[in-house]
Amino acid sequence: MLAALLLLAPSVVFPTSSDITYVGRWDRSVPEAPACEWPACGVRLRAENLRGLTVHFEETGHDRWHDLWQVVVNGSPSQILDLQEGDHERRIDLPPLPERVGRPVVTVVDLVKRTEAFVGTTRFKGFSLEGTAALSPMKVDRHLEVVGDSITCGYGNEGPNQNEHFKPETENAYMSYASIAAREVGADVDIIAWSGRKMWPDNTIPAIYDLVLPTQPTPAFNFKGPAPQAVVINLATNDFGPGNPDEQKWTAAYEAFIRRVWSHYPKALVYCATGSMMSDGYPPNRKALSTLVGYLQRMIERMNDKRLRLIQFEPQKMEDGLGSDWHPSVKTDGIMAAKLAAALHRDLGW
């Protein structure tokens, strides 16, 4: 009887366990409660014969908002965890196990932060497991980093139309083009993006690129984890919004950032991206998209480095739907992801 009760009692998997896989940047200076802010950061658990699972989170919302997390079980998105302020214990919906388990039944659970840094900070405090679950880490060898703005965050990609303004509920980094492309090629993705950010001269991503938690000045990221084989830089939309920036100054800042990326990841293939909210038609008479393409082409030619590529995402189309505040829809994210995945297939053999 005692043995049966022990089998039914939940067991705790602490955040320090080597059986947990962390994806993205996490501040682990508090070992019992690692924190993350960047979109699409996540935790992964692989277990055999898992009958029940509860996750323990602590949420600190920013301003009037709080984070949402996507639950993914065996590769399929399921429930959404809407975290209010404070500590949470949330039970994860799992497929039922047979009453008598013969050979091991493997379950892989991913928890992915749907929202970006200015929405909130989440601390992960571990799992409670039910059943005679055997754990083993599940790591991948392919790593992708995508640097960008609201498009890369998945801002409003689940919004009903362009007239709705930002809400955390309609931002889904799990369904951003970066995340979709990573899944297509079997890679983990590290999204370093923040809505409204630029390459130059102010409110830039380079200013926060070295941070583990981008709302806090410390700690700095140590760049000692698995190096990405490819880095996508998708920054220009906000730079060209007020007016076409000075080519020499803008591309000088862009080149300096590329070289900074290579100082951390010297073998990484770097893609300089365009689109998908830019066009030659708006703002009128500025030909913003063509101007950007010219800037990037001349910069790449001048740098003359085989690790550098240009990838041009097509401008979004009305018939594919629009998300909040004229942002790409999930359908457009899928189109962009297909183009990025094809480039990674071609250039890296993924």
C-alpha positions as CSV (number, residue, x, y, z in Angstrom):
1,M,0.0,0.0,0.0
2,L,2.8,2.4,0.9
3,A,4.6,1.6,-2.4
4,A,1.4,2.4,-4.3
5,L,1.0,5.7,-2.6
6,L,4.6,6.7,-3.3
7,L,4.1,6.0,-7.0
8,L,1.1,8.3,-7.0
9,A,2.8,11.1,-5.1
10,P,4.1,14.0,-7.2
11,S,7.8,14.4,-7.6
12,V,9.5,17.8,-8.0
13,V,11.9,18.7,-10.7
14,F,13.8,21.8,-9.6
15,P,15.0,24.5,-12.1
16,T,18.6,23.4,-11.5
17,S,17.9,19.9,-12.8
18,S,20.0,18.8,-15.8
19,D,16.9,17.2,-17.2
20,I,15.4,20.6,-18.1
21,T,16.4,22.2,-21.3
22,Y,16.3,26.0,-21.4
23,V,15.8,27.8,-24.7
24,G,16.8,31.4,-25.2
25,R,18.3,33.7,-22.6
26,W,17.6,33.1,-19.0
27,D,19.0,34.8,-15.9
28,R,20.0,31.9,-13.7
29,S,21.7,34.0,-11.0
30,V,18.8,32.9,-8.7
31,P,19.1,29.1,-9.3
32,E,15.7,28.3,-7.7
33,A,13.9,30.8,-9.9
34,P,15.5,31.6,-13.3
35,A,14.0,34.6,-15.1
36,C,13.3,35.4,-18.7
37,E,11.9,38.3,-20.7
38,W,12.8,37.9,-24.4
39,P,10.0,36.6,-26.6
40,A,10.0,32.8,-27.4
41,C,12.3,31.9,-24.5
42,G,11.3,28.5,-23.1
43,V,11.7,25.4,-21.1
44,R,11.5,21.8,-22.3
45,L,10.9,18.6,-20.4
46,R,11.1,15.1,-21.9
47,A,9.6,12.3,-19.8
48,E,8.7,8.7,-20.1
49,N,5.3,7.4,-18.7
50,L,4.2,10.9,-17.5
51,R,0.7,10.9,-16.1
52,G,0.5,14.4,-14.8
53,L,2.4,17.6,-14.9
54,T,2.2,21.0,-13.1
55,V,4.4,24.0,-13.8
56,H,5.3,26.6,-11.2
57,F,5.8,30.2,-12.3
58,E,6.1,33.6,-10.8
59,E,5.0,36.6,-12.9
60,T,6.0,40.2,-12.6
61,G,3.9,42.2,-15.0
62,H,5.1,45.5,-16.5
63,D,2.8,48.5,-16.5
64,R,-0.7,47.1,-16.9
65,W,0.3,43.9,-18.7
66,H,1.4,40.3,-17.9
67,D,2.9,37.4,-19.9
68,L,1.2,34.6,-21.7
69,W,2.9,31.2,-22.3
70,Q,2.2,28.7,-25.0
71,V,2.1,25.0,-24.0
72,V,3.3,22.6,-26.7
73,V,2.9,18.9,-26.1
74,N,4.7,16.5,-28.5
75,G,5.0,19.3,-31.1
76,S,1.4,20.4,-31.0
77,P,0.3,23.7,-29.4
78,S,-2.4,23.2,-26.8
79,Q,-3.4,25.4,-23.9
80,I,-2.3,29.0,-23.2
81,L,-1.2,30.0,-19.8
82,D,-2.3,33.5,-19.0
83,L,-0.2,34.6,-16.1
84,Q,-1.5,37.2,-13.7
85,E,0.7,38.8,-11.1
86,G,2.4,36.6,-8.5
87,D,2.9,32.8,-8.1
88,H,1.1,30.3,-10.2
89,E,0.7,26.5,-10.3
90,R,-0.8,25.5,-13.6
91,R,-1.6,21.9,-14.5
92,I,-0.6,21.0,-18.1
93,D,-3.1,19.0,-20.2
94,L,-1.4,15.7,-21.3
95,P,-2.6,12.9,-23.5
96,P,-3.7,10.0,-21.3
97,L,-1.5,7.0,-20.7
98,P,-2.8,3.4,-21.0
99,E,-3.6,1.8,-17.6
100,R,-0.8,-0.7,-18.2
101,V,2.3,0.8,-19.8
102,G,4.4,-1.7,-21.7
103,R,7.3,0.0,-23.5
104,P,7.9,3.6,-22.4
105,V,5.6,6.3,-23.7
106,V,7.6,9.5,-24.3
107,T,6.1,12.9,-23.8
108,V,7.9,16.2,-24.7
109,V,6.5,19.4,-23.2
110,D,7.6,22.8,-24.3
111,L,6.6,26.0,-22.6
112,V,7.2,29.1,-24.8
113,K,6.8,32.7,-23.8
114,R,4.4,34.3,-26.4
115,T,5.0,37.9,-25.3
116,E,7.9,40.2,-25.4
117,A,10.1,41.9,-22.8
118,F,8.1,45.0,-22.0
119,V,5.0,42.9,-21.2
120,G,6.5,41.1,-18.2
121,T,9.2,39.0,-16.5
122,T,8.5,35.4,-15.7
123,R,10.4,33.2,-13.2
124,F,10.3,29.5,-13.6
125,K,10.2,27.5,-10.3
126,G,10.1,23.9,-11.5
127,F,7.7,21.1,-12.3
128,S,5.7,18.6,-10.3
129,L,5.3,15.2,-12.0
130,E,2.9,12.4,-11.4
131,G,3.6,8.8,-12.3
132,T,6.8,6.8,-12.6
133,A,8.3,9.3,-15.0
134,A,11.8,8.8,-16.2
135,L,13.4,12.1,-17.4
136,S,16.1,12.8,-19.9
137,P,17.3,16.1,-21.4
138,M,16.3,16.9,-25.0
139,K,18.8,19.2,-26.7
140,V,19.2,20.0,-30.3
141,D,22.4,20.7,-32.4
142,R,20.9,23.4,-34.6
143,H,20.6,26.9,-33.2
144,L,19.2,30.1,-34.9
145,E,19.3,33.6,-33.5
146,V,16.9,36.2,-35.0
147,V,17.4,39.9,-34.1
148,G,14.6,42.3,-34.8
149,D,11.6,44.5,-33.9
150,S,7.9,43.9,-33.6
151,I,7.7,41.8,-36.7
152,T,10.1,39.3,-35.2
153,C,8.3,39.4,-31.8
154,G,5.0,38.3,-33.5
155,Y,3.3,41.6,-32.4
156,G,-0.4,41.4,-33.2
157,N,-0.1,38.5,-35.5
158,E,-3.2,37.0,-34.0
159,G,-5.1,40.3,-34.0
160,P,-8.3,40.4,-36.0
161,N,-7.3,43.3,-38.3
162,Q,-5.1,46.4,-38.7
163,N,-7.5,48.6,-36.7
164,E,-6.9,46.8,-33.4
165,H,-4.0,48.1,-31.2
166,F,-1.5,46.0,-29.3
167,K,-2.7,43.5,-26.7
168,P,-0.6,40.8,-25.1
169,E,-3.3,38.3,-26.0
170,T,-2.7,38.7,-29.7
171,E,1.1,38.6,-29.7
172,N,2.4,35.1,-30.3
173,A,6.1,34.7,-30.6
174,Y,5.6,31.0,-31.0
175,M,4.0,31.7,-34.3
176,S,6.4,34.4,-35.5
177,Y,8.3,33.7,-38.7
178,A,11.4,33.1,-36.7
179,S,9.9,30.4,-34.6
180,I,8.1,28.7,-37.4
181,A,11.2,28.6,-39.6
182,A,13.2,27.2,-36.7
183,R,10.7,24.4,-36.2
184,E,10.8,23.7,-40.0
185,V,14.6,23.1,-39.9
186,G,14.7,21.4,-36.5
187,A,16.5,24.2,-34.7
188,D,16.0,26.0,-31.4
189,V,15.6,29.8,-31.8
190,D,16.8,32.7,-29.7
191,I,14.7,35.8,-30.5
192,I,16.4,39.1,-29.6
193,A,13.6,41.5,-30.5
194,W,11.7,44.4,-29.1
195,S,8.8,46.3,-30.8
196,G,9.8,49.7,-32.1
197,R,13.5,49.2,-31.9
198,K,16.0,50.3,-34.6
199,M,19.5,49.7,-35.8
200,W,20.5,53.4,-35.6
201,P,20.7,56.1,-34.1
202,D,18.4,55.8,-31.0
203,N,16.1,53.2,-29.3
204,T,18.3,50.5,-30.8
205,I,18.5,46.7,-30.5
206,P,22.4,47.0,-30.3
207,A,22.0,49.0,-27.1
208,I,20.3,46.0,-25.4
209,Y,21.8,43.1,-27.4
210,D,24.2,42.1,-24.6
211,L,21.6,41.8,-21.9
212,V,20.0,38.7,-20.4
213,L,16.9,40.6,-19.3
214,P,16.5,43.6,-21.6
215,T,14.6,45.7,-19.1
216,Q,17.4,45.5,-16.6
217,P,21.0,46.7,-17.0
218,T,22.5,43.6,-15.5
219,P,23.5,40.8,-15.8
220,A,25.2,40.8,-19.1
221,F,24.8,37.8,-21.4
222,N,28.0,35.6,-21.4
223,F,27.6,34.2,-24.9
224,K,28.9,30.8,-23.7
225,G,26.0,28.7,-24.7
226,P,25.6,26.8,-28.0
227,A,26.6,29.2,-30.8
228,P,24.0,29.8,-33.5
229,Q,25.0,28.6,-36.9
230,A,22.9,31.4,-38.4
231,V,21.9,34.9,-37.3
232,V,19.1,36.8,-39.0
233,I,19.1,40.6,-38.6
234,N,15.7,42.1,-39.4
235,L,16.0,45.8,-38.5
236,A,15.0,48.6,-40.8
237,T,11.2,49.1,-40.6
238,N,11.4,51.6,-37.7
239,D,14.6,53.2,-39.0
240,F,12.9,54.1,-42.3
241,G,9.6,55.1,-40.8
242,P,10.3,58.8,-40.1
243,G,12.4,59.1,-43.2
244,N,15.1,57.3,-45.1
245,P,18.2,57.4,-42.9
246,D,21.6,58.6,-44.0
247,E,23.2,55.7,-45.9
248,Q,26.7,56.1,-44.7
249,K,25.8,56.5,-41.0
250,W,23.1,53.8,-41.0
251,T,25.2,51.1,-42.8
252,A,28.2,51.9,-40.7
253,A,26.1,51.1,-37.6
254,Y,24.8,48.0,-39.3
255,E,28.3,46.8,-40.2
256,A,29.5,47.4,-36.7
257,F,26.7,45.3,-35.3
258,I,27.4,42.5,-37.7
259,R,31.0,42.5,-36.7
260,R,29.9,42.5,-33.0
261,V,27.8,39.4,-33.7
262,W,30.8,37.7,-35.3
263,S,33.0,38.6,-32.3
264,H,30.7,36.3,-30.3
265,Y,29.8,33.8,-33.1
266,P,32.7,33.9,-35.6
267,K,31.3,31.0,-37.7
268,A,27.8,32.2,-37.9
269,L,26.1,32.9,-41.3
270,V,24.5,36.3,-41.1
271,Y,21.4,37.2,-43.1
272,C,20.4,40.8,-43.5
273,A,16.7,40.9,-44.0
274,T,14.1,43.2,-45.6
275,G,10.3,43.5,-45.3
276,S,7.6,42.7,-44.7
277,M,5.9,45.9,-43.6
278,M,8.0,48.0,-46.0
279,S,7.1,49.0,-49.5
280,D,7.9,51.5,-52.2
281,G,4.3,52.8,-52.1
282,Y,4.2,54.0,-48.5
283,P,5.3,56.4,-47.3
284,P,4.7,58.0,-50.7
285,N,7.6,59.3,-52.8
286,R,10.3,57.8,-50.7
287,K,10.7,54.3,-52.2
288,A,11.7,53.0,-48.8
289,L,12.0,49.4,-49.7
290,S,14.1,49.9,-52.8
291,T,16.3,52.3,-50.8
292,L,16.8,49.7,-48.1
293,V,17.7,47.0,-50.6
294,G,20.3,49.3,-52.2
295,Y,21.8,50.1,-48.8
296,L,22.1,46.5,-47.8
297,Q,23.4,45.3,-51.2
298,R,26.1,48.0,-51.3
299,M,27.1,47.2,-47.6
300,I,27.3,43.5,-48.3
301,E,29.4,44.1,-51.4
302,R,31.7,46.4,-49.5
303,M,32.1,43.9,-46.6
304,N,32.9,41.1,-49.1
305,D,32.5,38.3,-46.6
306,K,31.3,34.8,-47.5
307,R,29.4,34.6,-44.2
308,L,27.0,37.4,-45.2
309,R,23.7,37.1,-47.2
310,L,20.8,39.2,-48.2
311,I,17.3,37.8,-47.7
312,Q,14.3,39.7,-49.0
313,F,11.0,39.0,-47.4
314,E,8.1,39.9,-49.7
315,P,5.9,42.8,-48.5
316,Q,2.7,41.6,-46.8
317,K,-0.5,41.4,-48.8
318,M,-4.0,42.5,-47.8
319,E,-5.4,39.2,-49.0
320,D,-3.3,37.3,-46.4
321,G,-4.8,39.3,-43.6
322,L,-3.3,42.0,-41.4
323,G,-2.6,41.8,-37.7
324,S,-2.9,44.6,-35.1
325,D,-1.6,48.0,-36.1
326,W,-0.9,46.8,-39.7
327,H,1.5,44.1,-38.6
328,P,1.9,40.7,-40.3
329,S,-0.7,38.1,-39.7
330,V,0.1,34.5,-38.8
331,K,-0.4,33.6,-42.5
332,T,2.3,36.2,-43.5
333,D,4.6,34.8,-40.8
334,G,4.2,31.4,-42.4
335,I,5.1,32.8,-45.8
336,M,8.2,34.5,-44.4
337,A,9.2,31.4,-42.5
338,A,9.1,29.3,-45.6
339,K,11.5,31.7,-47.3
340,L,13.9,31.7,-44.3
341,A,13.7,27.9,-44.0
342,A,14.5,27.5,-47.7
343,A,17.6,29.7,-47.3
344,L,18.7,27.6,-44.3
345,H,18.1,24.4,-46.2
346,R,20.2,25.7,-49.1
347,D,23.0,27.4,-47.2
348,L,23.5,25.1,-44.1
349,G,22.0,21.8,-45.3
350,W,19.3,22.0,-42.7
